[in-house]
Amino acid sequence: MKKTVEIEKFDLMRFTEKTLDYCKTILDPEMEPTSGIGSAEDYSSIPDFSDREERDLRKEILEDNLMLFFPFIMGGTEPPIVSADGSSFSYDPDDEDSEYSILSDPMIIYGFTIRKEDKNLIIESAAYYPGGCTFPPPFLEYKEDCSFLEEPMEKFIDSFIKARHY
C-alpha cells in the first residue's frame, strides 16, 4: 500500500495518538510510548528506536523531514494478536502454510512509514526487522502487499483521512 495524502487532509495528531495507545500495549510499561516509533532518513538508513524522552512526532515528520515507522501489529506472541485498530487475529503457530503464519515471527513488525514530500504525506505499508546479535542490523522495508493485513491496514489509514466538505 502506498498513499499520497495532502498534509492538511490527514489527521496526523489523532493517528499518532491512536498508534501511541497501541505502543502502550506492546511495550514495557516503564518505556516511553514514543520509543515504539522508529525514525530514519529513508529505507536505506538504520532506524532509531532508542528509548528516549517523549518526542514531538509531528515535528519530526513535518519539520525535521524524517521518515517515521508506526507499528500496526507485532507478531511472535501467543494468539490472538491484537493490532493497532483493535482487530485480533488467531492462528495456529504450527501451520506454516496459513496466511496468518507471518504473525508467528517475532523478528518482523508490520506497520506504516510516513514521510513528508512537498505538501503531502507519503504513507506506505512497511515491515521493521529489529535485528539481533546473530541477525543483520535493524532495517525497514517497504511492503507493497502485506497479505491479509493489507485491508485492515488500509482501512486504519483511511480512517484518519479527512473527508472533503463542500
Secondary structure, DSSP 8 states (H G I E B T S, - for coil): -EEEEEGGGB-HHHHHHHHHHHHHHHS-TTS-GGGGSEEESSTTS--B----S---HHHHHHTS--EEEEEEEE-SSSSSEE-TTS-EE---TT-TTSGGGGGG-TT-EEEEEEEEETTEEEEEEEEEE---TTS---EEEE-S--GGGHHHHHHHHHTTB-----
